[in-house]
Amino acid sequence: MELDGRVLKALTIKQYPGSLHISQMNDVIGDLMQRTKQIPVPFAYSFTVQTIDQEMSRNDLHRKSGMATYQSAGPMASFLPKLVLKKTQYDIASIAIERDGKHLVKASLAVFLMARNPEEAEKATRMTTGLLKLKGFTPQEEDTILFPIFMSFLPMGYTPERDSFLHRSKTLLSHNAAHLSPVQA
């Protein structure tokens, strides 16, 4: 997509890391001291958080937690260790909500790269993908729905209807979502 004479590329997050501290998000934006670990073109980093209906999301979490508990206790658990991990994650979330009073939110992350030409855009995409992968993110390049994603990540451009069409948000505990915020000090 071209915008104002620039080639625009977008990366969204397909999978988030298992754990990440807020101080590590600075490295995702780029290292101030090492030129090889910087995004080489102008970019916009967008982080969108939506508060959701807590009662409905809590009920949904309990339903999924029950299903994960059932699956992790069965004979398939020894063949699929991810089932046990999934159950553990649901247990942690349930305790955080019920005992600690934490809230669930929907969050989505995107990086928009603005290059002078297609070659520079490809190079910047590879470098940014590498920076994200170093921190445990699994990025995906957006091609076919670039314009709706661009509109959704503009300030005040997010709508729940567009999010339900794009499916780019992930449900997280609010204190975990805060760690994804790109804060530079």
Secondary structure, DSSP 8 states (H G I E B T S, - for coil): -EETTEEEEEEEEEE--S---GGGHHHHHB-SS-GGGB--S-EEEEEEEEE--HHHHHHHHHHHHHHHHHHHTSGGGGT-HHHHHHHHHHHHHHHHHHTT---EEEEEEEEEEEESSHHHHHHHHHHHHHHHHHTT-EEEEE-TTHHHHHHHTSTT---HHHHHHH---EEEEHHHHHTTS----
